[in-house]
Amino acid sequence: YMMDNLDSMSIFVGTHNELSSYKVIELMKSKGIAKNDNRIWFGQLYGMSDNISYNLAAHGYNVAKYLPFGPVRDVMPYLIRRAEENTSVAGQTSRELNLLKTERSRRKNQ
């Protein structure tokens, strides 16, 4: 519905789930929507799923990272809830660490 009504709304795909991002990409392709259409953005929490953010941006999609800020006593419970609720990240700590190491190496070699 939202892709069919981009003249009256925009989409911010806030997900750490790769499959969800792929589904949106396929939907954009099927509807002939440009990768950089300013009405569609992908976003992840800063420090989480950076591999998704980087790859989307590298392929020309609009990407934003969001960074919660405020007193630690207010921010930490939020971050803990996000980590607990995010089943796509749960159990993937070693995978995320390997992806971060690969990205760090890539940046050093540029």
SEKOLTI-319836 format. One record per residue: x, y, z of N, C-alpha, C in turn; residue in three letters. Coordinates in nm, 3 decimals. Each point is the difference from the previous one (the first is absolute). Layout:
<rs>
      n.x      n.y      n.z     ca.x     ca.y     ca.z      c.x      c.y      c.z  type
        X        Y        Z        X        Y        Z        X        Y        Z   ALA
...
</rs>
This chain:
<rs>
      n.x      n.y      n.z     ca.x     ca.y     ca.z      c.x      c.y      c.z  type
    0.083   -0.119    0.000   -0.083    0.119    0.000    0.087    0.126    0.000   TYR
    0.101   -0.002    0.088    0.084    0.120    0.010    0.079    0.025   -0.127   MET
    0.054   -0.105   -0.062    0.074    0.016   -0.125   -0.090    0.054   -0.110   MET
   -0.127   -0.035    0.005   -0.094    0.048   -0.101   -0.048    0.142    0.028   ASP
    0.033    0.055    0.114   -0.048    0.133    0.038    0.114    0.093    0.042   ASN
    0.113   -0.012   -0.067    0.115    0.082    0.033   -0.021    0.148   -0.031   LEU
   -0.106    0.033   -0.073   -0.027    0.141   -0.025   -0.053    0.069    0.125   ASP
   -0.052   -0.078    0.095   -0.056    0.060    0.121    0.070   -0.045    0.129   SER
    0.102   -0.083   -0.012    0.073   -0.045    0.120    0.140   -0.044   -0.038   MET
    0.083   -0.015    0.102    0.135   -0.052   -0.016    0.015   -0.122    0.088   SER
    0.107   -0.077   -0.025    0.022   -0.123    0.074    0.137    0.004    0.065   ILE
    0.004   -0.032    0.129    0.127   -0.019    0.070    0.000   -0.145    0.046   PHE
    0.085   -0.081   -0.061    0.008   -0.143    0.031    0.101   -0.017    0.112   VAL
   -0.048    0.001    0.123    0.086   -0.013    0.117    0.009   -0.146    0.041   GLY
    0.103   -0.069   -0.047    0.013   -0.142    0.030    0.145   -0.042    0.006   THR
    0.027   -0.100    0.083    0.131   -0.064    0.004   -0.007   -0.137   -0.067   HIS
   -0.109   -0.026   -0.068   -0.022   -0.130   -0.062    0.033    0.008   -0.149   ASN
    0.100   -0.078   -0.042    0.043    0.004   -0.140   -0.112   -0.040   -0.095   GLU
   -0.075   -0.103    0.035   -0.107   -0.047   -0.089   -0.107    0.106   -0.021   LEU
   -0.031    0.075    0.104   -0.098    0.108   -0.014    0.052    0.106   -0.098   SER
    0.128    0.030    0.011    0.060    0.098   -0.092   -0.005   -0.051   -0.143   SER
    0.033   -0.129   -0.020   -0.006   -0.058   -0.134   -0.142    0.005   -0.057   TYR
   -0.099   -0.024    0.083   -0.139    0.004   -0.047   -0.038    0.139   -0.048   LYS
    0.043    0.101    0.074   -0.028    0.138   -0.041    0.072    0.031   -0.131   VAL
    0.125   -0.043   -0.012    0.076    0.022   -0.123   -0.071   -0.064   -0.119   ILE
   -0.044   -0.123    0.016   -0.071   -0.070   -0.109   -0.130    0.072   -0.035   GLU
   -0.071    0.048    0.100   -0.123    0.074   -0.026    0.029    0.130   -0.075   LEU
    0.108    0.068    0.039    0.039    0.122   -0.071    0.030   -0.031   -0.146   MET
    0.076   -0.108   -0.023    0.034   -0.039   -0.138   -0.125   -0.031   -0.080   LYS
   -0.090   -0.077    0.058   -0.121   -0.042   -0.072   -0.089    0.118   -0.035   SER
    0.008    0.108    0.078   -0.083    0.117   -0.025    0.077    0.110   -0.075   LYS
    0.125   -0.030   -0.037    0.079    0.097   -0.075    0.039    0.122    0.080   GLY
    0.017   -0.016    0.130    0.038    0.112    0.086    0.152    0.005    0.010   ILE
    0.056    0.116   -0.026    0.146    0.018    0.002    0.057   -0.028    0.138   ALA
    0.122   -0.053    0.003    0.068   -0.030    0.126    0.011    0.122    0.089   LYS
    0.025    0.115   -0.061    0.022    0.122    0.077   -0.124    0.089    0.011   ASN
   -0.117   -0.058   -0.023   -0.125    0.077    0.014   -0.006    0.056    0.142   ASP
   -0.006    0.130    0.014    0.008    0.065    0.130   -0.120   -0.030    0.090   ASN
   -0.099   -0.069   -0.051   -0.117   -0.033    0.082    0.016   -0.134    0.071   ARG
    0.111   -0.072   -0.026    0.024   -0.129    0.065    0.140   -0.001    0.061   ILE
    0.004   -0.025    0.130    0.126   -0.006    0.074    0.006   -0.127    0.082   TRP
    0.120   -0.053    0.016    0.027   -0.114    0.087    0.075    0.054    0.122   PHE
   -0.023   -0.058    0.115    0.071    0.047    0.119    0.019   -0.108    0.103   GLY
    0.111    0.012    0.071    0.033   -0.090    0.108    0.056    0.080    0.116   GLN
   -0.008   -0.060    0.117    0.057    0.058    0.119    0.152    0.003   -0.015   LEU
    0.061    0.111    0.035    0.144    0.016   -0.010    0.070   -0.112    0.077   TYR
    0.094   -0.067   -0.067    0.075   -0.109    0.062   -0.064   -0.136   -0.017   GLY
   -0.116   -0.007   -0.063   -0.065   -0.129   -0.024   -0.022   -0.016   -0.150   MET
    0.027   -0.119   -0.049   -0.023   -0.033   -0.141    0.065    0.099   -0.095   SER
    0.122    0.040    0.035    0.072    0.094   -0.087    0.029   -0.060   -0.137   ASP
    0.009   -0.134   -0.006    0.021   -0.063   -0.131   -0.119    0.026   -0.092   ASN
   -0.120    0.000    0.054   -0.119    0.029   -0.082    0.006    0.145   -0.046   ILE
    0.026    0.091    0.093    0.005    0.143   -0.034    0.104    0.028   -0.107   SER
    0.120   -0.055    0.019    0.107    0.025   -0.095   -0.035   -0.052   -0.139   TYR
   -0.048   -0.123   -0.006   -0.031   -0.060   -0.130   -0.113    0.072   -0.071   ASN
   -0.103    0.040    0.074   -0.108    0.076   -0.063    0.054    0.132   -0.056   LEU
    0.077    0.072    0.080    0.055    0.128   -0.046    0.094   -0.020   -0.118   ALA
    0.082   -0.103    0.005    0.094   -0.027   -0.109   -0.071   -0.031   -0.131   ALA
   -0.124   -0.049    0.009   -0.078   -0.030   -0.120   -0.096    0.113   -0.037   HIS
    0.013    0.114    0.065   -0.075    0.118   -0.042   -0.131    0.025    0.071   GLY
   -0.032   -0.076    0.104   -0.124    0.022    0.073    0.022    0.107    0.108   TYR
   -0.107    0.067    0.037    0.006    0.101    0.106    0.005   -0.071    0.135   ASN
    0.099    0.037    0.082    0.019   -0.066    0.129    0.024    0.105    0.108   VAL
   -0.057   -0.026    0.117    0.023    0.084    0.117    0.029   -0.090    0.119   ALA
    0.086    0.045    0.086    0.025   -0.068    0.127   -0.057    0.092    0.108   LYS
   -0.066   -0.059    0.099   -0.050    0.086    0.107    0.072   -0.030    0.130   TYR
    0.019    0.106    0.075    0.078   -0.009    0.123   -0.082    0.058    0.114   LEU
   -0.049   -0.086    0.089   -0.072    0.052    0.116    0.097    0.075    0.090   PRO
   -0.047    0.105    0.060    0.087    0.074    0.092   -0.083    0.047    0.118   PHE
    0.069    0.029    0.106   -0.065    0.046    0.122    0.071   -0.059    0.120   GLY
   -0.059    0.018    0.117    0.061   -0.057    0.120    0.010   -0.152   -0.011   PRO
    0.111   -0.056    0.048    0.024   -0.144   -0.010   -0.117   -0.077    0.060   VAL
   -0.055    0.046    0.111   -0.110   -0.073    0.065   -0.123   -0.006   -0.090   ARG
   -0.013    0.091   -0.095   -0.113   -0.001   -0.093    0.032   -0.076   -0.128   ASP
    0.122    0.011   -0.047    0.039   -0.060   -0.128    0.025   -0.150    0.011   VAL
    0.065   -0.045    0.106    0.035   -0.142    0.013   -0.122   -0.092   -0.003   MET
   -0.106    0.029    0.073   -0.117   -0.089   -0.008   -0.055   -0.009   -0.143   PRO
    0.003    0.110   -0.072   -0.045    0.000   -0.140    0.087   -0.092   -0.084   TYR
    0.131    0.013    0.013    0.092   -0.081   -0.079   -0.013   -0.148    0.036   LEU
   -0.017   -0.030    0.125   -0.017   -0.139    0.043   -0.130   -0.057   -0.059   ILE
   -0.107    0.078    0.002   -0.127   -0.046   -0.061    0.018   -0.027   -0.148   ARG
    0.068    0.089   -0.071    0.020   -0.019   -0.143    0.078   -0.129   -0.025   ARG
    0.103   -0.025    0.078    0.080   -0.121   -0.019   -0.082   -0.124    0.031   ALA
   -0.081    0.005    0.106   -0.082   -0.116    0.036   -0.110   -0.026   -0.103   GLU
   -0.058    0.105   -0.054   -0.110   -0.013   -0.096    0.048   -0.040   -0.138   GLU
    0.125    0.027   -0.029    0.052   -0.019   -0.134    0.046   -0.144   -0.020   ASN
   -0.091   -0.085   -0.039    0.033   -0.141   -0.018    0.097   -0.023   -0.115   THR
    0.007    0.092   -0.094    0.092   -0.019   -0.111    0.145    0.020    0.043   SER
    0.021    0.071    0.110    0.135    0.022    0.051    0.034   -0.102    0.107   VAL
   -0.101   -0.045    0.074    0.023   -0.095    0.109    0.069   -0.125   -0.054   ALA
    0.105   -0.041    0.068    0.072   -0.120   -0.042    0.096    0.023   -0.115   GLY
    0.016    0.123   -0.045    0.089    0.027   -0.112    0.118    0.088    0.040   GLN
    0.032    0.001    0.128    0.108    0.086    0.048    0.131   -0.031   -0.070   THR
    0.035   -0.128   -0.014    0.127   -0.033   -0.065   -0.002    0.037   -0.148   SER
   -0.114   -0.018   -0.065   -0.011    0.039   -0.142    0.018    0.150   -0.014   ARG
   -0.065    0.078    0.087    0.011    0.145   -0.004    0.145    0.043    0.025   GLU
    0.066   -0.065    0.095    0.140    0.032    0.029    0.088   -0.029   -0.121   LEU
   -0.020   -0.112   -0.066    0.077   -0.032   -0.121   -0.025    0.101   -0.111   ASN
   -0.124    0.042   -0.015   -0.032    0.101   -0.102    0.067    0.134    0.032   LEU
    0.003    0.036    0.128    0.067    0.124    0.041    0.151   -0.008   -0.027   LEU
    0.060   -0.114    0.028    0.143   -0.017   -0.026    0.029    0.011   -0.150   LYS
   -0.085   -0.060   -0.080    0.017    0.007   -0.146   -0.013    0.144   -0.048   THR
   -0.096    0.072    0.053   -0.020    0.140   -0.040    0.119    0.085    0.045   GLU
    0.049   -0.021    0.119    0.116    0.075    0.048    0.120   -0.024   -0.092   ARG
    0.020   -0.124   -0.037    0.110   -0.035   -0.089   -0.018    0.066   -0.137   SER
   -0.123   -0.001   -0.051   -0.028    0.063   -0.129    0.034    0.148    0.003   ARG
   -0.038    0.067    0.109    0.026    0.143    0.010    0.149    0.030    0.014   ARG
    0.074   -0.084    0.069    0.145    0.020    0.013    0.069   -0.012   -0.136   LYS
   -0.052   -0.089   -0.085    0.064   -0.027   -0.129   -0.043    0.095   -0.111   ASN
   -0.087    0.095    0.029   -0.044    0.093   -0.104    0.100    0.110   -0.022   GLN
</rs>
